[in-house]
Amino acid sequence: MSNLSHTQVEHRLGHRKAMSEQVKLDTRYETNRQKILDEAYRIVLYQGIDQLSMRSIATAVKSSPANLYEYFTSKDEIVYELHTK
């Protein structure tokens, strides 16, 4: 039988749950970031680099331009990511 107290077991279970939630957030963050990159690529491919803007990307991902700044600091960062992949 375990030497852990009930409180210690609850603490460990809570820690595992918190870690699980963090993994979900990290996965969601990376998924959203990739969607932004995918749509930016489509815009460049079909409309040209001149049509790429935070607003056009936001429209494509059904978000607001302000929300994109949670994932990228600028359009230039998005272009850089597209170029390096």
N, C-alpha and C positions, 0 to 999 in steps of 0.2 A: 504494500500500500504506500502511497505517496506521503512524504513528509510535509507537503505544502498545506498551508492553512486555506480555508475557504476564501479568504480575502486575497491571498496570493494567486489562487486559481482564477478568481474573477479578474484580477489585474492582468494576468497573462492572456486570458481570453479577450479582454478589452483591448489589449495591445495588438493582438492578432487581427481583431476586427478593424482597428484603426489602420493597421498596415494594409489590410485588404481594401479599405476605402481609398487609401492613398494610391494603390495600384490602379484602381478604377479611374481615379482622377487623372493619373498620369497617362493611362491608355486613352481616355477621352480627349485629353489635351493633344496628344500626338495624332489621334484620328482627325480632330478638327484642323490641326496644323497642316496635315497632309491634304485634306479637302481644299484648303485655301490654296496650297501649291498646285494641286491638280487643276483647279478652276483658273488660276493665273496662267498656267501652261496652255489651257484651251483658248483663253482669250488671245494670248500671243500667237498661237498657232493659226487660229481662224480669223482674227481681226487685226493682228499686227501689234507690235510693241507700243506703238503710239496710242493705242486704245486701252492700254493697261493702266489702271489707276486703283487706288484703294476703294473708291466708290464702285467701279465696275466689278472688282473682285467681290466686294461685299454683296452687291446685287446678285451675283452668280451663286454665292453660298447662302443667300437669303439671310443676311445679317446686316449689321450696321458697320460703316467704316471704323467707327470708334472701337467696336469689338475686335476688329482685326489687329489693333495695336496691343491686344493682350497676347498675341502670338508672334508678331513681327514689329520691329521698331519703325519700319518704313517700307515703301514700295521697293526701294533699292535693295533692301535685305531680301525681299521675296525674289527679285531678279537674280541676286547673287546665289540664292539657294537653288533656283532653277538652273542656273549656269553651271553650278558645281555638281549637280546630280546627274 
